[in-house]
Amino acid sequence: MSAETFFYPQKMGRIVFLGMEEVMGSHGVDAVLHLASLEKFIQNYPSDGKVRDFPFETVSLLQSTLEQAYGPRGGHGLALRVGRACFKYGLKEYGSMLGLTEMAFRLLSMPTKLSAGARSFASLFNKYTDQKVQVEEKENMIFWHIERCPLCWGRTADEPVCHLAVGLLQESLYWLSGGKVFDVKETTCIAQGDATCTIAIDTTPFS
C-alpha cells in the first residue's frame, strides 16, 4: 500500500453503509455500489471490527457516486441525510465509550455540552481512524477543522462536498441539545484547494 493510503476501521465503514441503507433502501445502495464498481460490498458490508482497513478512497468514491447517480443537488441532499442516519449507528457503537450517554453529561449546560461533545467526537476520529480533526472555539462558534478528510479524498470540486460530515454534525447537535436545530455549514474544503475541510457551527440554535 502507498504511504498515502489512509483508513477508517471496518466498523465505521459499516456505519456508512447502514446510514445509506436507511436513507436509500438496500436496492438504492446496491445501485450506487454497481455504479462505483464496488460490487464486493453488495449484501456484504464490512464487519463491526476495529481493524483499520476501510480506505478513504472508498469513502470518497461513495460520496461522489451519489452525485453521479442523483445529480449534484440530489447527491448532496442524500449525503446530508446519510450523515444524519450515521449518527444513530455511531452513537450505538461509540456513545458509551465517549461518555455521551452518561447522565452526568446529559445534565451539563448547553454550551458546555456542545463544547465537550465536539471535542469528544474529534478525539474519537483522531484516536480510532486516520482522519485528523482539530476543534476551534470562538464566541458563539465552533469550527470543526478536518485536516485529513476521507469524504473528499482525491477529489477536486468547485464547492465544498463533505455533506455527510455536515449531516453527522447536524444530527449530533440535535441529539446533544435535546431537539434544537443549529446552523451548520462547510465553509472550506480540501477538494476546492483549501487547507482544511472546515465546518462552522453557530452554537446559538434556531429553535
DRENBA-47570 format. One record per residue (C-alpha): residue number from 1; residue in three letters; x, y, z. Coordinates in Angstrom, 3 decimals, padded with zeros to 6 digits, always signed. Layout:
<atoms>
[atom NUM 'ALA' [X Y Z]]
...
</atoms>
This chain:
<atoms>
[atom 1 'MET' [+000.000 +000.000 +000.000]]
[atom 2 'SER' [+001.094 +003.553 -000.672]]
[atom 3 'ALA' [+002.159 +005.611 +002.324]]
[atom 4 'GLU' [-000.600 +007.987 +001.241]]
[atom 5 'THR' [-003.357 +005.449 +001.837]]
[atom 6 'PHE' [-005.443 +006.097 +004.944]]
[atom 7 'PHE' [-008.259 +004.164 +006.544]]
[atom 8 'TYR' [-011.366 +004.026 +008.694]]
[atom 9 'PRO' [-011.930 +000.962 +010.872]]
[atom 10 'GLN' [-014.292 -001.618 +009.392]]
[atom 11 'LYS' [-016.916 -000.609 +011.935]]
[atom 12 'MET' [-017.083 +002.951 +010.571]]
[atom 13 'GLY' [-017.301 +001.672 +007.007]]
[atom 14 'ARG' [-020.226 -000.453 +008.120]]
[atom 15 'ILE' [-021.877 +002.580 +009.753]]
[atom 16 'VAL' [-021.656 +004.496 +006.453]]
[atom 17 'PHE' [-023.365 +001.644 +004.606]]
[atom 18 'LEU' [-026.068 +001.284 +007.272]]
[atom 19 'GLY' [-026.738 +005.023 +007.052]]
[atom 20 'MET' [-027.003 +004.782 +003.264]]
[atom 21 'GLU' [-029.363 +001.830 +003.517]]
[atom 22 'GLU' [-031.629 +003.643 +005.969]]
[atom 23 'VAL' [-031.949 +006.603 +003.595]]
[atom 24 'MET' [-031.929 +004.841 +000.199]]
[atom 25 'GLY' [-033.017 +001.287 +000.897]]
[atom 26 'SER' [-030.919 -001.765 +000.081]]
[atom 27 'HIS' [-031.709 -001.579 -003.649]]
[atom 28 'GLY' [-030.547 +002.032 -003.734]]
[atom 29 'VAL' [-027.291 +001.106 -002.041]]
[atom 30 'ASP' [-026.803 -001.792 -004.464]]
[atom 31 'ALA' [-027.296 +000.554 -007.432]]
[atom 32 'VAL' [-024.704 +003.013 -006.093]]
[atom 33 'LEU' [-022.247 +000.178 -005.446]]
[atom 34 'HIS' [-022.710 -001.096 -009.014]]
[atom 35 'LEU' [-022.119 +002.396 -010.396]]
[atom 36 'ALA' [-018.993 +002.796 -008.238]]
[atom 37 'SER' [-017.660 -000.661 -009.241]]
[atom 38 'LEU' [-017.782 -001.639 -005.557]]
[atom 39 'GLU' [-019.830 -004.793 -006.109]]
[atom 40 'LYS' [-017.803 -006.627 -003.466]]
[atom 41 'PHE' [-019.800 -004.749 -000.805]]
[atom 42 'ILE' [-023.250 -005.667 -002.171]]
[atom 43 'GLN' [-025.053 -007.532 +000.629]]
[atom 44 'ASN' [-021.570 -007.791 +002.162]]
[atom 45 'TYR' [-020.915 -004.748 +004.329]]
[atom 46 'PRO' [-017.717 -004.507 +006.370]]
[atom 47 'SER' [-017.762 -006.199 +009.764]]
[atom 48 'ASP' [-018.126 -004.295 +013.031]]
[atom 49 'GLY' [-014.463 -004.928 +013.777]]
[atom 50 'LYS' [-011.798 -002.446 +014.794]]
[atom 51 'VAL' [-009.313 -003.329 +012.044]]
[atom 52 'ARG' [-008.428 -000.135 +010.196]]
[atom 53 'ASP' [-008.694 -001.212 +006.551]]
[atom 54 'PHE' [-011.673 +000.644 +005.001]]
[atom 55 'PRO' [-009.887 +003.047 +002.609]]
[atom 56 'PHE' [-010.514 +006.777 +002.421]]
[atom 57 'GLU' [-010.682 +006.298 -001.362]]
[atom 58 'THR' [-013.790 +004.141 -000.889]]
[atom 59 'VAL' [-015.461 +006.669 +001.431]]
[atom 60 'SER' [-014.817 +009.441 -001.103]]
[atom 61 'LEU' [-015.978 +007.305 -004.030]]
[atom 62 'LEU' [-019.294 +006.577 -002.322]]
[atom 63 'GLN' [-019.897 +010.316 -001.902]]
[atom 64 'SER' [-019.004 +011.233 -005.483]]
[atom 65 'THR' [-021.103 +008.348 -006.828]]
[atom 66 'LEU' [-024.172 +009.712 -005.016]]
[atom 67 'GLU' [-023.681 +012.931 -007.002]]
[atom 68 'GLN' [-023.143 +010.967 -010.202]]
[atom 69 'ALA' [-026.324 +008.952 -009.675]]
[atom 70 'TYR' [-028.631 +011.704 -008.418]]
[atom 71 'GLY' [-027.020 +014.902 -009.707]]
[atom 72 'PRO' [-025.045 +017.343 -007.561]]
[atom 73 'ARG' [-028.044 +018.752 -005.688]]
[atom 74 'GLY' [-029.716 +015.383 -005.168]]
[atom 75 'GLY' [-026.439 +013.741 -004.184]]
[atom 76 'HIS' [-025.690 +016.493 -001.672]]
[atom 77 'GLY' [-029.122 +016.151 -000.096]]
[atom 78 'LEU' [-028.774 +012.385 +000.170]]
[atom 79 'ALA' [-025.301 +012.672 +001.701]]
[atom 80 'LEU' [-026.678 +015.049 +004.371]]
[atom 81 'ARG' [-029.430 +012.561 +005.207]]
[atom 82 'VAL' [-026.964 +009.671 +005.245]]
[atom 83 'GLY' [-024.757 +011.631 +007.655]]
[atom 84 'ARG' [-027.720 +012.183 +009.979]]
[atom 85 'ALA' [-028.593 +008.485 +009.844]]
[atom 86 'CYS' [-024.956 +007.523 +010.527]]
[atom 87 'PHE' [-025.055 +009.390 +013.824]]
[atom 88 'LYS' [-027.612 +006.972 +015.255]]
[atom 89 'TYR' [-025.474 +003.949 +014.400]]
[atom 90 'GLY' [-022.311 +005.702 +015.567]]
[atom 91 'LEU' [-023.905 +006.598 +018.894]]
[atom 92 'LYS' [-024.889 +002.971 +019.394]]
[atom 93 'GLU' [-021.314 +001.815 +018.747]]
[atom 94 'TYR' [-019.304 +004.596 +020.382]]
[atom 95 'GLY' [-021.629 +006.574 +022.682]]
[atom 96 'SER' [-020.812 +004.841 +025.951]]
[atom 97 'MET' [-017.076 +004.914 +025.166]]
[atom 98 'LEU' [-017.249 +008.688 +024.766]]
[atom 99 'GLY' [-019.365 +009.188 +027.865]]
[atom 100 'LEU' [-022.070 +010.945 +025.832]]
[atom 101 'THR' [-024.811 +008.675 +027.137]]
[atom 102 'GLU' [-023.908 +009.200 +030.807]]
[atom 103 'MET' [-026.470 +011.055 +032.920]]
[atom 104 'ALA' [-023.767 +013.436 +034.192]]
[atom 105 'PHE' [-023.094 +014.522 +030.600]]
[atom 106 'ARG' [-026.795 +014.978 +029.857]]
[atom 107 'LEU' [-027.076 +017.356 +032.846]]
[atom 108 'LEU' [-024.328 +019.733 +031.681]]
[atom 109 'SER' [-025.260 +023.226 +030.493]]
[atom 110 'MET' [-025.886 +023.577 +026.760]]
[atom 111 'PRO' [-022.648 +025.477 +025.925]]
[atom 112 'THR' [-020.570 +023.006 +027.957]]
[atom 113 'LYS' [-022.334 +020.065 +026.354]]
[atom 114 'LEU' [-021.712 +021.354 +022.812]]
[atom 115 'SER' [-018.047 +022.072 +023.527]]
[atom 116 'ALA' [-017.445 +018.729 +025.259]]
[atom 117 'GLY' [-019.383 +016.868 +022.563]]
[atom 118 'ALA' [-017.375 +018.445 +019.731]]
[atom 119 'ARG' [-014.098 +017.578 +021.423]]
[atom 120 'SER' [-015.233 +014.030 +022.187]]
[atom 121 'PHE' [-016.164 +013.444 +018.534]]
[atom 122 'ALA' [-012.842 +014.867 +017.362]]
[atom 123 'SER' [-010.999 +012.634 +019.829]]
[atom 124 'LEU' [-012.864 +009.594 +018.502]]
[atom 125 'PHE' [-011.755 +010.235 +014.919]]
[atom 126 'ASN' [-008.206 +011.184 +015.900]]
[atom 127 'LYS' [-007.756 +008.074 +018.048]]
[atom 128 'TYR' [-009.539 +005.347 +016.086]]
[atom 129 'THR' [-009.223 +006.468 +012.438]]
[atom 130 'ASP' [-006.697 +008.074 +010.114]]
[atom 131 'GLN' [-008.955 +011.141 +009.844]]
[atom 132 'LYS' [-007.451 +014.189 +011.586]]
[atom 133 'VAL' [-009.715 +016.756 +013.240]]
[atom 134 'GLN' [-008.999 +019.929 +015.208]]
[atom 135 'VAL' [-011.700 +021.807 +017.109]]
[atom 136 'GLU' [-011.526 +025.593 +017.423]]
[atom 137 'GLU' [-013.934 +027.582 +019.574]]
[atom 138 'LYS' [-014.683 +031.280 +019.239]]
[atom 139 'GLU' [-017.519 +033.361 +020.593]]
[atom 140 'ASN' [-020.788 +031.562 +019.716]]
[atom 141 'MET' [-018.994 +029.420 +017.110]]
[atom 142 'ILE' [-017.343 +026.009 +016.940]]
[atom 143 'PHE' [-015.107 +025.258 +013.952]]
[atom 144 'TRP' [-014.567 +021.608 +013.090]]
[atom 145 'HIS' [-011.359 +021.536 +011.010]]
[atom 146 'ILE' [-010.798 +018.235 +009.168]]
[atom 147 'GLU' [-007.116 +018.232 +008.253]]
[atom 148 'ARG' [-007.153 +014.791 +006.599]]
[atom 149 'CYS' [-010.579 +014.140 +005.151]]
[atom 150 'PRO' [-011.917 +010.825 +003.789]]
[atom 151 'LEU' [-015.105 +012.344 +002.355]]
[atom 152 'CYS' [-013.380 +014.316 -000.404]]
[atom 153 'TRP' [-010.184 +012.243 -000.575]]
[atom 154 'GLY' [-008.590 +012.617 -004.010]]
[atom 155 'ARG' [-011.380 +014.832 -005.327]]
[atom 156 'THR' [-011.385 +018.262 -006.906]]
[atom 157 'ALA' [-014.540 +020.368 -006.800]]
[atom 158 'ASP' [-015.780 +023.927 -007.235]]
[atom 159 'GLU' [-017.612 +023.927 -003.900]]
[atom 160 'PRO' [-017.475 +022.092 -000.550]]
[atom 161 'VAL' [-018.561 +018.448 -000.920]]
[atom 162 'CYS' [-018.275 +016.906 +002.578]]
[atom 163 'HIS' [-022.045 +016.855 +003.114]]
[atom 164 'LEU' [-022.044 +013.593 +005.054]]
[atom 165 'ALA' [-019.914 +015.228 +007.767]]
[atom 166 'VAL' [-022.282 +018.212 +007.877]]
[atom 167 'GLY' [-025.256 +015.861 +008.299]]
[atom 168 'LEU' [-023.452 +013.888 +011.012]]
[atom 169 'LEU' [-022.720 +017.061 +012.975]]
[atom 170 'GLN' [-026.262 +018.403 +012.451]]
[atom 171 'GLU' [-027.740 +015.255 +013.956]]
[atom 172 'SER' [-025.204 +015.129 +016.790]]
[atom 173 'LEU' [-026.116 +018.702 +017.766]]
[atom 174 'TYR' [-029.824 +017.889 +017.541]]
[atom 175 'TRP' [-029.257 +014.953 +019.896]]
[atom 176 'LEU' [-026.901 +016.786 +022.278]]
[atom 177 'SER' [-029.322 +019.708 +022.633]]
[atom 178 'GLY' [-032.465 +017.637 +023.073]]
[atom 179 'GLY' [-034.039 +018.589 +019.753]]
[atom 180 'LYS' [-032.715 +022.032 +018.808]]
[atom 181 'VAL' [-031.614 +022.924 +015.269]]
[atom 182 'PHE' [-028.315 +024.683 +014.563]]
[atom 183 'ASP' [-026.753 +026.399 +011.555]]
[atom 184 'VAL' [-024.025 +024.016 +010.340]]
[atom 185 'LYS' [-022.202 +024.652 +007.065]]
[atom 186 'GLU' [-018.949 +023.685 +005.398]]
[atom 187 'THR' [-017.019 +026.871 +004.667]]
[atom 188 'THR' [-013.770 +025.488 +003.206]]
[atom 189 'CYS' [-012.958 +022.170 +001.528]]
[atom 190 'ILE' [-009.695 +020.474 +000.591]]
[atom 191 'ALA' [-011.369 +019.376 -002.677]]
[atom 192 'GLN' [-011.521 +023.018 -003.780]]
[atom 193 'GLY' [-007.910 +023.692 -002.798]]
[atom 194 'ASP' [-008.342 +024.831 +000.805]]
[atom 195 'ALA' [-006.005 +023.721 +003.584]]
[atom 196 'THR' [-008.776 +022.054 +005.596]]
[atom 197 'CYS' [-012.387 +020.977 +005.319]]
[atom 198 'THR' [-013.859 +023.348 +007.885]]
[atom 199 'ILE' [-017.410 +023.052 +009.178]]
[atom 200 'ALA' [-018.687 +026.108 +011.029]]
[atom 201 'ILE' [-021.272 +025.597 +013.777]]
[atom 202 'ASP' [-023.248 +028.509 +015.188]]
[atom 203 'THR' [-023.836 +027.475 +018.805]]
[atom 204 'THR' [-026.979 +029.640 +019.072]]
[atom 205 'PRO' [-029.815 +027.362 +017.934]]
[atom 206 'PHE' [-032.579 +028.380 +015.535]]
[atom 207 'SER' [-035.151 +026.851 +017.845]]
</atoms>
